[in-house]
Amino acid sequence: QVQLVESGGGLVQAGGSLRLSCAASGMSLSSYAMGWYRQAPGKQRELVAVIFSGGSTDYADSVKGRFTISRDNAKNTAYLQMNSLKPEDTAVYYCNAKLYSAVYGLKNYWGQGTQVTVSS
């Protein structure tokens, strides 16, 4: 059973930092594109950052220069380092893993989410 479990969310003041973790089980994280999404109340879920299996990364414009996505394949864990947090970063953050296989098609897994609240 594939499972992604996020942790590290919490309440911080504007300008503070948090590091989110996404621990994967039941699959090898190294084979997947790992993404962090977030969803604020009443808003659509949006992509925050992605790290591909080859190591390249991409970020939403709103977090560039502040957030860093990484992974530790030995620990089967992905991370999102969030610095210089702003109140508009407040959301539930979700970990996502995607892999396309010519044999099995698209694999797409989600974690349960972790709350990040940034106070002003």
PERAVEN-V965400 format. One record per residue. N is the residue number from 1. PHI is phi in degrees with one decimal (none if undefined). D_LAST is the distance of its C-alpha to the last C-alpha in Angstrom with 2 decimals. Layout:
<<N	PHI	D_LAST> <N	PHI	D_LAST>>
This chain:
<<1	none	40.05> <2	-76.8	37.20> <3	-143.6	33.86> <4	-117.9	30.43> <5	-125.5	28.01> <6	-87.3	24.37> <7	-154.1	22.56> <8	104.0	19.70> <9	-70.5	16.76> <10	166.8	14.32> <11	-105.5	10.92> <12	-136.8	9.07> <13	-83.3	6.16> <14	-52.5	5.43> <15	92.9	9.01> <16	-83.2	10.61> <17	-133.3	13.60> <18	-143.1	15.46> <19	-121.4	19.04> <20	-91.1	20.34> <21	-121.2	24.06> <22	-130.2	26.57> <23	-93.3	29.85> <24	-103.4	32.79> <25	-140.1	36.06> <26	82.1	39.18> <27	-160.4	38.97> <28	-94.7	38.77> <29	-59.0	35.37> <30	-61.1	37.04> <31	-84.4	38.81> <32	-106.5	35.78> <33	-78.7	33.20> <34	-106.0	29.91> <35	-128.3	26.85> <36	-112.5	23.26> <37	-116.7	22.10> <38	-142.1	19.03> <39	-141.0	18.86> <40	-90.6	16.08> <41	-55.2	17.30> <42	75.7	19.85> <43	-121.3	19.93> <44	-73.7	22.56> <45	-68.4	22.48> <46	-128.7	22.11> <47	-74.5	23.38> <48	-100.1	20.96> <49	-158.4	23.57> <50	-141.5	27.22> <51	-125.9	29.70> <52	-85.9	33.32> <53	-60.6	36.18> <54	-80.0	37.40> <55	104.3	34.17> <56	-70.4	32.89> <57	-131.6	29.25> <58	-149.9	27.34> <59	-137.5	23.72> <60	-64.8	21.91> <61	-56.3	21.27> <62	-68.1	17.52> <63	-118.1	17.44> <64	-58.7	20.40> <65	85.9	20.14> <66	-115.8	17.14> <67	-109.4	18.68> <68	-135.1	22.16> <69	-98.0	24.39> <70	-151.7	27.35> <71	-148.5	29.98> <72	-122.7	32.37> <73	-64.2	35.48> <74	-63.5	37.17> <75	-94.6	34.46> <76	54.5	34.21> <77	-136.5	30.43> <78	-108.2	27.93> <79	-133.8	24.54> <80	-133.2	21.34> <81	-85.8	19.65> <82	-117.9	16.07> <83	-116.0	14.75> <84	49.0	12.07> <85	-64.8	9.88> <86	-119.8	7.67> <87	-54.3	6.02> <88	-70.6	9.62> <89	-80.2	11.10> <90	-60.7	10.63> <91	-178.1	14.33> <92	-87.6	17.46> <93	-102.1	19.00> <94	-117.9	22.79> <95	-91.2	25.44> <96	-136.1	28.47> <97	-128.4	31.90> <98	-131.6	34.49> <99	-153.3	38.08> <100	-103.1	40.92> <101	-118.9	44.40> <102	-62.5	47.54> <103	-87.4	49.07> <104	-105.6	46.33> <105	77.2	44.14> <106	-80.9	40.37> <107	-105.1	38.59> <108	-147.0	35.01> <109	-123.3	33.02> <110	-128.6	29.57> <111	-85.4	27.64> <112	-84.7	26.14> <113	96.4	22.51> <114	-137.3	19.70> <115	-80.8	16.29> <116	-119.6	13.21> <117	-124.1	9.87> <118	-114.5	6.67> <119	-90.3	3.78> <120	-93.4	0.00>>
